[in-house]
Amino acid sequence: MSRPGQHMGLVERAILARWLAVHDIAGEHIYDLHLVTPEPVWPVHYTEADKEQWRYLVMKRVDLMIKTDERIWIIEVTPRVSTRALGALQLYRTIVQRELWPGWPVTLGVIAEAGDPAVEEVCVSQGVRVWLV
């Protein structure tokens, strides 16, 4: 298991550290979980280096997953609550439920420094927990 925030930038690492100090959820913490997704049909001119660059750029990486006895938490750490974070969480949930833990309840969360009222409203309507730290 990786250390908290090891794969994150400095800003995200500081946000996560503030959250862990006061809002931690008990359970098995998995940081930087790489999710495997199907590869596209490659253009014929792509070299192996092109394919590796594509794989790196589009890699699906869950910042923090917490597995409790009752559920799986998938948490995105970001400077701002955003549509990008919300979309990533929805994709991660689909992959986790299909590939890793079918049948397990999944709860989504976003940890951020700054909010966005419009996006937070959508988060609440979809059951996504928002922590501002």
C-alpha positions as CSV (number, residue, x, y, z in Angstrom):
1,M,0.0,0.0,0.0
2,S,1.3,3.4,-0.8
3,R,1.6,6.2,1.7
4,P,-1.1,8.9,1.9
5,G,-0.8,11.4,-0.9
6,Q,2.5,9.9,-2.3
7,H,1.1,10.2,-5.9
8,M,-0.4,13.7,-5.4
9,G,0.9,17.1,-6.0
10,L,1.8,19.3,-3.0
11,V,-1.5,21.1,-2.9
12,E,-3.6,17.9,-2.9
13,R,-1.3,16.3,-0.4
14,A,-1.8,19.2,2.0
15,I,-5.6,19.0,1.5
16,L,-5.6,15.2,2.2
17,A,-3.4,15.7,5.4
18,R,-5.9,18.3,6.8
19,W,-8.8,15.9,6.1
20,L,-7.1,12.9,7.6
21,A,-6.5,14.9,10.8
22,V,-10.2,15.5,11.5
23,H,-12.5,13.4,9.2
24,D,-10.8,10.1,8.8
25,I,-13.1,7.1,8.1
26,A,-12.1,3.8,9.8
27,G,-11.3,1.0,7.4
28,E,-8.6,-0.2,5.0
29,H,-7.2,2.8,3.2
30,I,-5.9,2.3,-0.3
31,Y,-4.1,5.2,-1.9
32,D,-3.5,5.7,-5.6
33,L,-5.6,2.7,-6.8
34,H,-5.0,2.1,-10.5
35,L,-8.1,0.9,-12.3
36,V,-7.6,-1.1,-15.5
37,T,-9.8,-0.1,-18.4
38,P,-9.9,-1.4,-22.0
39,E,-7.5,0.1,-24.5
40,P,-8.7,1.7,-27.7
41,V,-8.1,0.4,-31.2
42,W,-4.8,1.9,-31.9
43,P,-4.1,4.0,-35.0
44,V,-1.7,2.0,-37.2
45,H,1.0,4.7,-36.9
46,Y,1.2,4.5,-33.1
47,T,4.5,3.3,-31.7
48,E,4.9,1.5,-28.4
49,A,6.1,4.8,-27.0
50,D,2.9,6.5,-28.2
51,K,0.8,3.8,-26.6
52,E,2.7,4.1,-23.3
53,Q,2.2,7.8,-23.3
54,W,-1.5,7.4,-23.9
55,R,-1.8,4.8,-21.1
56,Y,-0.1,7.2,-18.7
57,L,-2.2,10.2,-19.6
58,V,-5.5,8.5,-19.3
59,M,-4.8,6.2,-16.4
60,K,-7.7,6.0,-14.0
61,R,-6.3,6.5,-10.5
62,V,-8.5,6.7,-7.4
63,D,-6.9,9.1,-4.8
64,L,-8.3,7.3,-1.8
65,M,-10.4,4.2,-1.5
66,I,-11.6,3.1,2.0
67,K,-13.0,-0.4,2.4
68,T,-15.1,-0.8,5.5
69,D,-17.3,-3.7,6.6
70,E,-20.3,-2.0,5.2
71,R,-19.2,-0.2,2.0
72,I,-16.5,1.1,-0.3
73,W,-15.7,4.8,-0.2
74,I,-14.2,6.3,-3.3
75,I,-12.7,9.7,-2.6
76,E,-11.2,12.3,-5.0
77,V,-8.9,15.0,-3.6
78,T,-8.8,18.2,-5.5
79,P,-8.2,22.0,-4.9
80,R,-11.8,22.8,-6.0
81,V,-15.1,20.9,-6.2
82,S,-15.5,20.5,-9.9
83,T,-17.4,18.7,-12.6
84,R,-14.1,17.0,-13.5
85,A,-14.0,15.5,-10.0
86,L,-17.6,14.5,-10.1
87,G,-17.3,12.8,-13.5
88,A,-14.1,11.0,-12.4
89,L,-15.9,9.7,-9.3
90,Q,-18.8,8.4,-11.3
91,L,-16.4,6.6,-13.7
92,Y,-14.4,5.1,-10.8
93,R,-17.6,3.8,-9.1
94,T,-18.7,2.0,-12.3
95,I,-15.3,0.3,-12.7
96,V,-15.0,-0.6,-9.0
97,Q,-18.5,-2.1,-8.9
98,R,-18.0,-4.0,-12.1
99,E,-14.4,-5.2,-11.8
100,L,-13.4,-5.2,-8.1
101,W,-16.3,-5.5,-5.7
102,P,-19.6,-6.3,-7.5
103,G,-22.6,-6.0,-5.2
104,W,-20.8,-3.8,-2.6
105,P,-22.4,-0.4,-1.8
106,V,-20.2,2.4,-3.0
107,T,-20.3,5.9,-1.5
108,L,-18.5,8.7,-3.3
109,G,-16.7,11.7,-1.8
110,V,-14.7,14.7,-2.7
111,I,-12.2,16.5,-0.5
112,A,-11.4,20.1,-1.6
113,E,-10.2,23.5,-0.4
114,A,-12.8,25.5,-2.3
115,G,-16.4,24.8,-3.2
116,D,-18.6,25.5,-6.2
117,P,-22.2,25.9,-5.1
118,A,-23.6,24.7,-8.5
119,V,-21.4,21.5,-8.5
120,E,-22.0,20.9,-4.8
121,E,-25.8,21.0,-5.4
122,V,-25.3,18.2,-8.0
123,C,-23.1,16.3,-5.6
124,V,-25.7,16.4,-2.9
125,S,-28.5,15.3,-5.3
126,Q,-26.3,12.3,-6.3
127,G,-25.3,11.3,-2.8
128,V,-21.7,12.5,-3.2
129,R,-20.2,13.6,0.1
130,V,-18.3,16.9,0.0
131,W,-15.7,17.9,2.6
132,L,-14.2,21.4,2.4
133,V,-11.0,21.6,4.4
